[in-house]
Amino acid sequence: MKFVSVKLQLSLNLANLVNIVGTRVGNLQVTRVIDGDTIKVLLNGQQEFLRLHCVDTEESFSNGTKPVTDVGIASTEMAKRYFSDSNGNLSQVDLEFDGNELLEICLEKYRDGYGRLICYVHRDGENYNLKTIREGWSPYFIKYGRSQEYHQQMMQAEAEAQAHQRMIWHPDNHHHHGIGRNYELLMPWWSLRDSITQDYHLNGIPAGVFSVRLDYPKILEAAVAEAWVTIFCDLQDGITKWIGSGALIHTGSKDHIVKLWVPEAKLEKNAGLVHLIQRRYAGLGRGYAYVSGYVVMYRDKPEITLTDLRQISDFCPKQVELSSTQSISPLPAPRC
């Protein structure tokens, strides 16, 4: 259990002792409220975006594939009020990570694909993430895995909001100009993805599997050594691009990219790998997979060449399974 201030001074809020599990950073000045699930704070002299863990409020402005809704617009206004004092000045908050590693590790580890810190935000002893779920501004968003610190509380908060038909759960708020988010479709898919991440925590981590998001420095070290690894990665986006007859898949974030290369992917020899990725893992498929192979540095990024269906698995590969595939060449196939 850790509580770390910006100056790395130890502090403890006894009133919230039960809930303090993850590493915290205290007394951060909010500098901007983006919307209901994203704010900006001043941390160690730098502006940092904070993306609320397990929260996904609806959109208040159009910048992607999600529809803008009345609840989304209202959630942004709610957040602006919440993070302001009676005089209209932006308030200070505490940040909590979903793990208890050292602060410098948390600042590297807990980031999303856009570089934003993934965390819980507390103001005056209240967990804002829980508040947004309990009040119906957001579902319990587990597309990228459940909360390790507040899972039960968030499940209960969502159930309470649904029982009382608050905000997104009210029938009148399901659509905006005929367009809305289909939670009946999305939530079972999120639950599937969450169950896969739970398998990784239960079996993958003890087996030494590297998460692209959480263990990127270790993957880089393995790539320099051209070592055999198993990584846990998200293949939701499917094929990134075709280069000649080969298929390139990017997994990870813009700062933590691991490339998967399928040579001769349009030929019968390796076409099955492409079919597997596109039909089982991409889009609304399973998303997460265990990928095994020799990882090497190719154009300054770690890369694994895929030539065998056994290199992709739904489950953490056992050692006997790994030994049967380790005859694969560690060298990346040339680009056509």
Legacy VTK file of the C-alpha trace (Angstrom):
# vtk DataFile Version 3.0
C-alpha trace
ASCII
DATASET POLYDATA
POINTS 336 float
0.000 0.000 0.000
1.516 3.310 -1.092
0.517 6.959 -1.155
2.972 9.116 -3.050
2.795 12.910 -3.274
4.197 14.875 -6.192
7.315 15.517 -4.077
7.371 11.817 -3.145
6.374 12.625 0.451
4.401 9.921 2.255
0.856 10.813 3.229
-2.146 8.799 4.328
-5.856 9.575 4.392
-7.180 7.508 7.285
-10.784 8.161 6.363
-10.269 6.200 3.130
-7.905 3.551 4.500
-10.045 0.659 3.285
-10.068 1.887 -0.305
-6.424 2.929 -0.584
-4.678 0.063 -2.337
-3.050 1.494 -5.437
-0.189 3.964 -5.615
-1.460 7.524 -5.246
-0.308 10.985 -6.191
-1.861 13.704 -4.057
-2.938 17.312 -4.510
-2.762 17.624 -8.282
-4.156 20.801 -9.805
-6.802 20.234 -12.464
-6.019 22.474 -15.435
-8.760 21.432 -17.847
-11.871 19.267 -18.005
-12.127 17.593 -21.407
-15.322 15.617 -20.890
-16.912 13.236 -18.405
-14.070 10.696 -18.444
-10.946 12.751 -19.231
-9.299 15.632 -17.395
-5.934 17.345 -17.501
-3.731 17.950 -14.446
-0.342 19.395 -13.583
1.989 16.560 -12.541
5.685 17.072 -11.819
5.629 20.330 -13.738
4.025 18.805 -16.838
0.494 18.726 -18.210
-0.868 15.176 -18.140
-4.145 13.824 -19.491
-5.930 11.473 -17.088
-8.324 8.891 -18.555
-10.644 7.478 -15.917
-10.135 3.748 -15.457
-13.215 1.609 -16.215
-15.281 4.656 -17.147
-16.531 5.546 -20.624
-19.012 8.415 -20.681
-20.874 9.134 -23.883
-19.535 11.683 -26.342
-20.150 15.420 -26.111
-18.373 16.337 -29.348
-17.733 14.416 -32.532
-14.172 13.156 -32.903
-14.527 9.491 -33.736
-16.961 6.669 -34.407
-19.049 7.084 -31.235
-22.247 9.140 -31.524
-22.731 12.420 -29.677
-25.621 12.101 -27.206
-27.539 14.365 -24.841
-26.216 12.365 -21.882
-22.691 12.775 -23.207
-23.105 16.548 -23.425
-24.595 16.609 -19.916
-21.765 14.454 -18.525
-19.184 17.010 -19.688
-21.093 19.799 -17.958
-21.385 17.650 -14.818
-17.626 17.060 -14.806
-16.884 20.769 -15.224
-19.054 21.539 -12.205
-17.606 18.668 -10.175
-14.000 19.706 -10.662
-14.662 23.386 -9.860
-15.044 25.061 -6.484
-17.773 27.492 -5.451
-15.873 30.344 -7.072
-15.577 28.541 -10.396
-11.871 27.744 -9.980
-10.624 24.310 -10.955
-9.963 22.088 -7.954
-7.203 19.749 -6.807
-7.509 15.982 -6.950
-5.699 12.796 -5.990
-4.710 10.238 -8.619
-4.717 6.500 -7.863
-3.292 3.777 -10.093
-4.700 0.264 -10.374
-1.552 -1.226 -8.859
0.901 -0.516 -6.054
4.176 -0.270 -7.958
6.629 2.576 -7.424
5.440 5.893 -8.828
7.996 6.031 -11.629
6.879 2.569 -12.777
3.197 3.546 -12.642
3.847 6.643 -14.752
5.302 4.406 -17.466
3.030 1.393 -17.091
-0.493 2.746 -16.743
-1.026 4.564 -20.038
-3.466 4.015 -22.879
-2.889 4.004 -26.603
-2.899 7.816 -26.672
-0.371 8.212 -23.880
-2.944 9.225 -21.262
-2.546 8.021 -17.679
-5.187 5.419 -16.779
-6.240 5.929 -13.181
-8.859 6.649 -10.565
-9.470 10.245 -9.516
-10.463 11.249 -5.986
-11.728 14.621 -4.862
-12.444 15.388 -1.202
-12.404 11.677 -0.368
-14.815 10.682 -3.154
-13.911 8.260 -5.939
-15.069 10.068 -9.088
-14.872 6.893 -11.206
-17.340 5.162 -8.900
-19.551 8.252 -8.806
-19.937 8.382 -12.590
-20.952 4.713 -12.724
-23.325 4.941 -9.743
-25.052 8.024 -11.153
-25.495 6.401 -14.560
-23.143 8.602 -16.562
-21.108 5.579 -17.619
-21.360 1.790 -17.682
-18.729 -0.213 -15.845
-16.320 -0.179 -18.775
-14.303 -3.419 -18.825
-13.370 -3.608 -22.512
-9.680 -3.503 -21.524
-10.084 -5.453 -18.295
-11.777 -4.974 -14.959
-10.728 -2.836 -12.031
-8.291 -4.731 -9.837
-9.018 -2.425 -6.889
-12.751 -1.624 -7.097
-14.352 -4.420 -9.129
-17.092 -5.312 -6.649
-17.920 -1.691 -5.856
-18.176 -0.828 -9.544
-20.373 -3.846 -10.276
-22.683 -2.797 -7.450
-22.655 0.833 -8.609
-23.664 -0.165 -12.147
-26.445 -2.430 -10.865
-27.781 0.420 -8.732
-27.794 2.815 -11.700
-29.570 0.254 -13.892
-32.168 -0.520 -11.220
-33.054 3.169 -10.922
-32.747 3.839 -14.678
-30.291 6.650 -14.187
-28.998 8.613 -17.190
-27.728 6.180 -19.885
-29.957 3.458 -18.450
-33.173 5.494 -18.812
-35.218 4.441 -21.876
-35.633 8.064 -22.971
-31.849 8.534 -23.096
-30.962 5.548 -25.258
-30.863 7.480 -28.494
-30.056 10.909 -29.835
-31.553 11.719 -33.232
-32.024 7.980 -33.754
-28.386 7.112 -32.935
-27.184 5.627 -29.663
-24.762 3.173 -28.103
-25.937 -0.414 -28.139
-25.033 -1.521 -24.609
-26.947 -4.782 -25.075
-24.379 -5.679 -27.755
-21.301 -4.025 -26.262
-21.473 -5.259 -22.668
-21.322 -9.009 -23.421
-18.359 -8.313 -25.711
-16.634 -6.298 -22.996
-17.267 -9.165 -20.560
-15.653 -11.632 -22.976
-12.569 -9.441 -23.277
-12.456 -8.985 -19.502
-12.568 -12.752 -18.934
-9.570 -13.112 -21.256
-7.582 -10.482 -19.343
-8.466 -12.267 -16.107
-7.025 -15.479 -17.571
-3.856 -13.525 -18.307
-3.624 -12.324 -14.691
-4.286 -15.838 -13.400
-2.129 -17.848 -15.796
-0.136 -15.598 -18.096
1.672 -13.446 -15.557
2.875 -16.393 -13.410
4.089 -18.109 -16.611
6.228 -15.107 -17.556
4.078 -13.892 -20.461
4.776 -10.246 -21.357
1.871 -7.830 -21.728
2.497 -5.356 -24.549
0.923 -2.598 -22.472
2.453 -3.464 -19.103
5.823 -5.053 -19.941
7.087 -3.153 -22.962
10.618 -2.558 -21.578
10.997 -6.323 -21.096
9.866 -6.938 -24.681
12.498 -4.470 -25.898
15.190 -6.310 -23.923
14.068 -9.626 -25.379
14.111 -8.159 -28.899
17.717 -6.996 -28.503
18.615 -10.549 -27.439
16.446 -12.047 -30.234
14.801 -14.220 -27.586
11.769 -16.478 -27.740
8.822 -14.879 -25.943
5.107 -15.156 -25.469
3.268 -11.832 -25.438
-0.305 -10.972 -24.495
-1.649 -8.500 -27.025
-4.814 -7.025 -28.508
-5.512 -7.915 -32.146
-8.818 -6.034 -32.333
-7.657 -3.806 -35.196
-6.666 -6.767 -37.363
-4.337 -6.307 -40.330
-2.677 -2.879 -40.294
-1.475 -2.960 -43.885
-0.328 -5.183 -46.696
3.250 -4.993 -47.937
3.540 -6.982 -51.129
2.195 -10.428 -50.309
2.871 -9.997 -46.585
0.544 -8.762 -43.821
1.665 -6.411 -41.054
-0.188 -6.160 -37.753
0.483 -3.419 -35.216
-0.459 -4.183 -31.637
0.010 -1.957 -28.602
-0.069 1.849 -28.526
1.620 4.581 -30.556
4.483 4.637 -28.033
4.545 0.886 -27.338
4.210 -0.818 -30.721
4.937 -4.480 -31.326
4.755 -5.558 -34.967
3.582 -8.971 -36.115
4.683 -9.933 -39.615
3.037 -12.651 -41.698
5.148 -13.337 -44.822
3.488 -14.735 -47.949
0.139 -14.095 -46.292
-1.766 -14.205 -49.578
-0.503 -17.675 -50.344
-2.037 -20.857 -48.984
1.040 -21.448 -46.836
0.258 -18.644 -44.357
-3.219 -17.454 -45.357
-4.683 -19.322 -42.398
-2.927 -16.952 -39.999
-4.634 -13.975 -41.627
-8.020 -15.704 -41.587
-7.557 -16.544 -37.905
-6.672 -12.970 -36.915
-9.426 -11.355 -38.976
-12.226 -13.755 -38.086
-11.439 -14.719 -34.495
-9.690 -11.734 -32.949
-10.407 -8.576 -34.978
-13.491 -6.367 -34.720
-16.018 -7.739 -32.247
-14.008 -10.922 -31.823
-11.933 -12.055 -28.861
-9.369 -9.313 -29.368
-6.725 -10.549 -26.959
-4.400 -13.400 -27.846
-1.179 -15.057 -26.726
1.435 -14.737 -29.469
4.686 -16.705 -29.299
7.834 -16.404 -31.358
11.310 -14.979 -31.612
11.157 -11.217 -31.141
13.748 -9.086 -32.928
14.316 -5.381 -33.500
13.240 -4.388 -37.000
13.445 -0.701 -37.919
13.656 0.251 -34.240
10.517 -1.684 -33.242
10.142 -5.175 -31.765
8.719 -7.642 -34.269
7.623 -11.271 -34.293
7.339 -13.223 -37.537
4.336 -15.557 -37.711
4.533 -18.667 -39.887
2.716 -21.250 -37.790
-0.871 -21.298 -36.485
0.410 -22.593 -33.151
2.050 -19.210 -32.547
-1.371 -17.675 -31.797
-3.444 -19.061 -28.947
-6.490 -18.231 -26.845
-4.711 -19.571 -23.775
-1.312 -19.303 -22.192
0.782 -21.911 -24.051
2.231 -24.702 -21.971
5.965 -25.337 -22.149
5.513 -28.542 -24.154
3.499 -26.590 -26.731
6.185 -23.916 -26.932
8.973 -26.428 -27.470
7.217 -27.752 -30.573
7.307 -24.340 -32.266
10.720 -23.019 -31.264
12.336 -24.325 -34.450
10.895 -21.257 -36.219
13.567 -18.953 -37.619
14.233 -15.880 -35.432
15.043 -13.722 -38.459
12.214 -11.603 -39.936
11.216 -12.525 -43.454
12.214 -9.888 -45.990
9.608 -7.335 -47.110
8.556 -7.649 -50.720
LINES 1 337
336 0 1 2 3 4 5 6 7 8 9 10 11 12 13 14 15 16 17 18 19 20 21 22 23 24 25 26 27 28 29 30 31 32 33 34 35 36 37 38 39 40 41 42 43 44 45 46 47 48 49 50 51 52 53 54 55 56 57 58 59 60 61 62 63 64 65 66 67 68 69 70 71 72 73 74 75 76 77 78 79 80 81 82 83 84 85 86 87 88 89 90 91 92 93 94 95 96 97 98 99 100 101 102 103 104 105 106 107 108 109 110 111 112 113 114 115 116 117 118 119 120 121 122 123 124 125 126 127 128 129 130 131 132 133 134 135 136 137 138 139 140 141 142 143 144 145 146 147 148 149 150 151 152 153 154 155 156 157 158 159 160 161 162 163 164 165 166 167 168 169 170 171 172 173 174 175 176 177 178 179 180 181 182 183 184 185 186 187 188 189 190 191 192 193 194 195 196 197 198 199 200 201 202 203 204 205 206 207 208 209 210 211 212 213 214 215 216 217 218 219 220 221 222 223 224 225 226 227 228 229 230 231 232 233 234 235 236 237 238 239 240 241 242 243 244 245 246 247 248 249 250 251 252 253 254 255 256 257 258 259 260 261 262 263 264 265 266 267 268 269 270 271 272 273 274 275 276 277 278 279 280 281 282 283 284 285 286 287 288 289 290 291 292 293 294 295 296 297 298 299 300 301 302 303 304 305 306 307 308 309 310 311 312 313 314 315 316 317 318 319 320 321 322 323 324 325 326 327 328 329 330 331 332 333 334 335
